[in-house]
Amino acid sequence: MKEAILHLRGSDPVLAAIIDRVGDYRIEFREPDFDTLVKSIVYQQLSGRVASVIFGRLMTAVGGKLTPANILKLRPSQMRKLGLSTQKTAYIRDLARHTRDGRVVFEELRELSDGEVIERLTQVKGIGTWTVHMFLMFALRRVNVMPSGDLGIRNAIRKAYDLAELPTPKAIEEMSVRWHPYCTVASWYLWRSLEPNANL
């Protein structure tokens, strides 16, 4: 990772200052599997604390084994009682069906390009580009992902670069050209610049 840090320091003095302040790059990876993607759906647009409680209830309801079969054994009404919205219940069940039917095969994803992973996973209801970007970064360990639509990234860039307003995703894409091929590393530092103790 030294090469990435050297590249980012050399290409962007603002990011270099963030790297100095934040310290070592210590990204926390997850497994590139069904559990991780279900968890990311549960966590969409919720505070970490609330999402953690709901995810814990879901794990209990499936007996600690988060498999497509165990999800589909639950009735939608049971899932909603755990605190999942009607939409998230539908999304998780759609992912379970895609996985059960072999339309999403997690073992194959490692071999696909970022674009192919996005294309494959966004066929599932409720999984958009943002969710796949998180999966690419934190599960598949891809080093050059730029989640330009992420609100945390947009806020971090506005603050770090002293911008009058939130940059658009398009502006971030243009700005991030200098960080290639290490956009994931740049993103991690940007998130950490706002939340030093974030679970990333």
KOLVO-647792 format. One record per residue (C-alpha): residue number from 0; residue in three letters; chain; x, y, z. Coordinates in Angstrom, 1 decimal. Layout:
// KOLVO-647792
SITE_NUM_Ala_A_X_Y_Z $
...
END
This chain:
// KOLVO-647792
SITE_0_Met_A_0.0_0.0_0.0 $
SITE_1_Lys_A_3.1_2.3_0.2 $
SITE_2_Glu_A_2.9_2.8_-3.5 $
SITE_3_Ala_A_-0.7_4.1_-3.2 $
SITE_4_Ile_A_0.1_6.5_-0.4 $
SITE_5_Leu_A_3.1_7.8_-2.3 $
SITE_6_His_A_1.1_8.3_-5.4 $
SITE_7_Leu_A_-1.8_10.1_-3.5 $
SITE_8_Arg_A_0.6_12.3_-1.6 $
SITE_9_Gly_A_2.5_13.3_-4.8 $
SITE_10_Ser_A_-0.6_14.0_-6.8 $
SITE_11_Asp_A_-2.7_16.0_-4.3 $
SITE_12_Pro_A_-1.4_18.2_-1.5 $
SITE_13_Val_A_-4.8_18.4_0.2 $
SITE_14_Leu_A_-5.1_14.7_0.4 $
SITE_15_Ala_A_-1.4_14.5_1.6 $
SITE_16_Ala_A_-2.4_16.7_4.6 $
SITE_17_Ile_A_-5.4_14.4_5.3 $
SITE_18_Ile_A_-3.1_11.3_5.1 $
SITE_19_Asp_A_-0.7_12.9_7.6 $
SITE_20_Arg_A_-3.6_13.7_10.0 $
SITE_21_Val_A_-5.4_10.3_9.7 $
SITE_22_Gly_A_-2.3_8.1_9.8 $
SITE_23_Asp_A_-2.0_4.5_8.5 $
SITE_24_Tyr_A_-4.4_3.0_6.0 $
SITE_25_Arg_A_-6.4_0.4_7.9 $
SITE_26_Ile_A_-9.4_-0.5_5.8 $
SITE_27_Glu_A_-11.6_-3.2_7.3 $
SITE_28_Phe_A_-12.6_-5.8_4.8 $
SITE_29_Arg_A_-15.6_-8.1_4.8 $
SITE_30_Glu_A_-16.3_-11.4_3.0 $
SITE_31_Pro_A_-17.6_-11.1_-0.6 $
SITE_32_Asp_A_-20.7_-13.2_0.2 $
SITE_33_Phe_A_-24.4_-13.2_0.6 $
SITE_34_Asp_A_-24.3_-12.1_4.2 $
SITE_35_Thr_A_-22.3_-8.9_3.4 $
SITE_36_Leu_A_-24.7_-7.8_0.7 $
SITE_37_Val_A_-27.7_-8.5_2.9 $
SITE_38_Lys_A_-26.1_-6.4_5.6 $
SITE_39_Ser_A_-25.4_-3.5_3.2 $
SITE_40_Ile_A_-29.1_-3.5_2.2 $
SITE_41_Val_A_-30.1_-3.4_5.9 $
SITE_42_Tyr_A_-27.7_-0.5_6.6 $
SITE_43_Gln_A_-28.9_1.6_3.6 $
SITE_44_Gln_A_-30.0_5.1_4.8 $
SITE_45_Leu_A_-30.0_4.2_8.5 $
SITE_46_Ser_A_-27.7_5.1_11.4 $
SITE_47_Gly_A_-25.2_2.4_12.2 $
SITE_48_Arg_A_-26.7_1.8_15.7 $
SITE_49_Val_A_-30.3_1.3_14.4 $
SITE_50_Ala_A_-29.1_-0.8_11.5 $
SITE_51_Ser_A_-27.0_-3.0_13.8 $
SITE_52_Val_A_-30.0_-3.7_16.0 $
SITE_53_Ile_A_-32.2_-4.7_13.0 $
SITE_54_Phe_A_-29.4_-6.8_11.5 $
SITE_55_Gly_A_-29.0_-8.6_14.9 $
SITE_56_Arg_A_-32.7_-9.4_15.0 $
SITE_57_Leu_A_-32.6_-10.8_11.4 $
SITE_58_Met_A_-29.6_-13.0_12.3 $
SITE_59_Thr_A_-31.6_-14.3_15.3 $
SITE_60_Ala_A_-34.6_-15.0_13.1 $
SITE_61_Val_A_-32.6_-17.1_10.7 $
SITE_62_Gly_A_-30.9_-19.0_13.5 $
SITE_63_Gly_A_-27.5_-17.3_13.0 $
SITE_64_Lys_A_-27.2_-18.6_9.4 $
SITE_65_Leu_A_-28.0_-16.0_6.8 $
SITE_66_Thr_A_-28.7_-18.1_3.7 $
SITE_67_Pro_A_-31.1_-17.6_0.8 $
SITE_68_Ala_A_-33.2_-20.6_2.0 $
SITE_69_Asn_A_-33.4_-19.2_5.6 $
SITE_70_Ile_A_-34.4_-15.8_4.3 $
SITE_71_Leu_A_-37.1_-17.2_2.1 $
SITE_72_Lys_A_-38.5_-19.4_5.0 $
SITE_73_Leu_A_-39.4_-16.1_6.7 $
SITE_74_Arg_A_-42.7_-14.5_5.7 $
SITE_75_Pro_A_-42.5_-10.8_4.6 $
SITE_76_Ser_A_-44.6_-9.9_7.6 $
SITE_77_Gln_A_-42.1_-11.6_10.0 $
SITE_78_Met_A_-39.3_-9.6_8.4 $
SITE_79_Arg_A_-41.1_-6.3_8.8 $
SITE_80_Lys_A_-41.6_-7.1_12.5 $
SITE_81_Leu_A_-37.8_-7.2_12.8 $
SITE_82_Gly_A_-37.8_-3.5_11.8 $
SITE_83_Leu_A_-37.1_-3.9_8.1 $
SITE_84_Ser_A_-39.2_-1.6_5.8 $
SITE_85_Thr_A_-41.5_-3.1_3.2 $
SITE_86_Gln_A_-38.9_-2.1_0.5 $
SITE_87_Lys_A_-35.9_-3.6_2.2 $
SITE_88_Thr_A_-37.8_-6.8_2.9 $
SITE_89_Ala_A_-38.5_-7.0_-0.8 $
SITE_90_Tyr_A_-34.9_-6.2_-1.7 $
SITE_91_Ile_A_-33.4_-8.9_0.6 $
SITE_92_Arg_A_-35.9_-11.5_-0.6 $
SITE_93_Asp_A_-35.1_-10.6_-4.3 $
SITE_94_Leu_A_-31.4_-11.1_-3.5 $
SITE_95_Ala_A_-32.1_-14.4_-1.9 $
SITE_96_Arg_A_-34.1_-15.6_-5.0 $
SITE_97_His_A_-31.3_-14.4_-7.4 $
SITE_98_Thr_A_-28.7_-16.3_-5.3 $
SITE_99_Arg_A_-30.8_-19.4_-4.9 $
SITE_100_Asp_A_-31.6_-19.5_-8.7 $
SITE_101_Gly_A_-27.9_-19.0_-9.6 $
SITE_102_Arg_A_-28.4_-15.6_-11.2 $
SITE_103_Val_A_-26.0_-14.2_-8.6 $
SITE_104_Val_A_-23.0_-16.5_-7.9 $
SITE_105_Phe_A_-20.8_-14.8_-5.3 $
SITE_106_Glu_A_-17.8_-17.1_-6.1 $
SITE_107_Glu_A_-17.8_-15.7_-9.7 $
SITE_108_Leu_A_-17.7_-12.1_-8.8 $
SITE_109_Arg_A_-14.0_-12.1_-8.0 $
SITE_110_Glu_A_-13.2_-12.9_-11.6 $
SITE_111_Leu_A_-15.4_-10.1_-13.1 $
SITE_112_Ser_A_-14.4_-6.5_-13.8 $
SITE_113_Asp_A_-15.8_-3.7_-11.7 $
SITE_114_Gly_A_-18.3_-2.9_-14.5 $
SITE_115_Glu_A_-19.4_-6.5_-14.8 $
SITE_116_Val_A_-20.0_-6.7_-11.0 $
SITE_117_Ile_A_-22.1_-3.5_-11.1 $
SITE_118_Glu_A_-24.1_-4.9_-14.1 $
SITE_119_Arg_A_-24.6_-8.3_-12.4 $
SITE_120_Leu_A_-25.6_-7.0_-8.9 $
SITE_121_Thr_A_-27.8_-4.1_-10.0 $
SITE_122_Gln_A_-30.2_-6.6_-11.5 $
SITE_123_Val_A_-31.3_-7.2_-8.0 $
SITE_124_Lys_A_-34.1_-4.9_-6.7 $
SITE_125_Gly_A_-32.8_-2.3_-4.3 $
SITE_126_Ile_A_-29.1_-2.8_-5.2 $
SITE_127_Gly_A_-27.9_0.4_-6.8 $
SITE_128_Thr_A_-24.5_1.6_-7.9 $
SITE_129_Trp_A_-23.7_2.9_-4.4 $
SITE_130_Thr_A_-24.2_-0.5_-2.7 $
SITE_131_Val_A_-22.1_-2.2_-5.4 $
SITE_132_His_A_-19.3_0.4_-4.9 $
SITE_133_Met_A_-19.2_-0.5_-1.2 $
SITE_134_Phe_A_-19.2_-4.2_-2.0 $
SITE_135_Leu_A_-16.3_-3.7_-4.6 $
SITE_136_Met_A_-14.3_-1.7_-2.0 $
SITE_137_Phe_A_-14.9_-3.5_1.2 $
SITE_138_Ala_A_-15.6_-7.1_0.1 $
SITE_139_Leu_A_-13.9_-7.6_-3.3 $
SITE_140_Arg_A_-11.0_-5.4_-2.2 $
SITE_141_Arg_A_-10.8_-3.4_-5.5 $
SITE_142_Val_A_-8.4_-0.5_-5.1 $
SITE_143_Asn_A_-9.7_2.0_-7.7 $
SITE_144_Val_A_-13.4_2.5_-6.9 $
SITE_145_Met_A_-14.7_6.1_-6.7 $
SITE_146_Pro_A_-18.1_6.2_-5.0 $
SITE_147_Ser_A_-18.8_9.7_-6.4 $
SITE_148_Gly_A_-22.5_9.7_-5.3 $
SITE_149_Asp_A_-21.7_9.0_-1.7 $
SITE_150_Leu_A_-22.8_11.8_0.6 $
SITE_151_Gly_A_-19.9_11.3_3.0 $
SITE_152_Ile_A_-17.4_11.6_0.2 $
SITE_153_Arg_A_-19.1_14.7_-1.1 $
SITE_154_Asn_A_-19.2_16.3_2.3 $
SITE_155_Ala_A_-15.5_15.4_2.9 $
SITE_156_Ile_A_-14.4_16.9_-0.4 $
SITE_157_Arg_A_-16.4_20.1_0.3 $
SITE_158_Lys_A_-14.8_20.5_3.7 $
SITE_159_Ala_A_-11.2_19.5_2.7 $
SITE_160_Tyr_A_-11.1_21.6_-0.5 $
SITE_161_Asp_A_-13.1_24.5_1.1 $
SITE_162_Leu_A_-15.8_24.5_-1.5 $
SITE_163_Ala_A_-18.9_26.7_-1.3 $
SITE_164_Glu_A_-21.3_23.8_-1.9 $
SITE_165_Leu_A_-21.4_20.1_-2.3 $
SITE_166_Pro_A_-19.6_18.9_-5.4 $
SITE_167_Thr_A_-21.6_17.0_-7.9 $
SITE_168_Pro_A_-20.8_13.3_-8.6 $
SITE_169_Lys_A_-19.6_14.5_-12.1 $
SITE_170_Ala_A_-17.2_17.0_-10.5 $
SITE_171_Ile_A_-15.9_14.4_-8.2 $
SITE_172_Glu_A_-15.3_12.0_-11.1 $
SITE_173_Glu_A_-13.2_14.7_-12.8 $
SITE_174_Met_A_-11.4_15.6_-9.6 $
SITE_175_Ser_A_-10.5_12.0_-8.9 $
SITE_176_Val_A_-8.6_11.4_-12.1 $
SITE_177_Arg_A_-5.5_12.5_-10.2 $
SITE_178_Trp_A_-6.1_9.7_-7.6 $
SITE_179_His_A_-6.2_6.9_-10.2 $
SITE_180_Pro_A_-5.4_4.0_-9.8 $
SITE_181_Tyr_A_-6.0_4.3_-6.0 $
SITE_182_Cys_A_-9.5_5.9_-5.7 $
SITE_183_Thr_A_-10.5_3.4_-3.0 $
SITE_184_Val_A_-7.6_4.5_-0.8 $
SITE_185_Ala_A_-8.4_8.2_-1.4 $
SITE_186_Ser_A_-12.0_7.5_-0.5 $
SITE_187_Trp_A_-11.1_5.8_2.7 $
SITE_188_Tyr_A_-9.0_8.8_3.8 $
SITE_189_Leu_A_-11.8_11.2_2.8 $
SITE_190_Trp_A_-14.3_9.3_4.9 $
SITE_191_Arg_A_-11.8_9.2_7.8 $
SITE_192_Ser_A_-11.2_12.9_7.6 $
SITE_193_Leu_A_-14.9_13.4_8.7 $
SITE_194_Glu_A_-15.2_10.4_11.0 $
SITE_195_Pro_A_-11.8_9.4_12.5 $
SITE_196_Asn_A_-13.4_6.4_14.3 $
SITE_197_Ala_A_-15.7_5.2_11.5 $
SITE_198_Asn_A_-15.9_1.4_11.1 $
SITE_199_Leu_A_-14.4_1.4_7.6 $
END
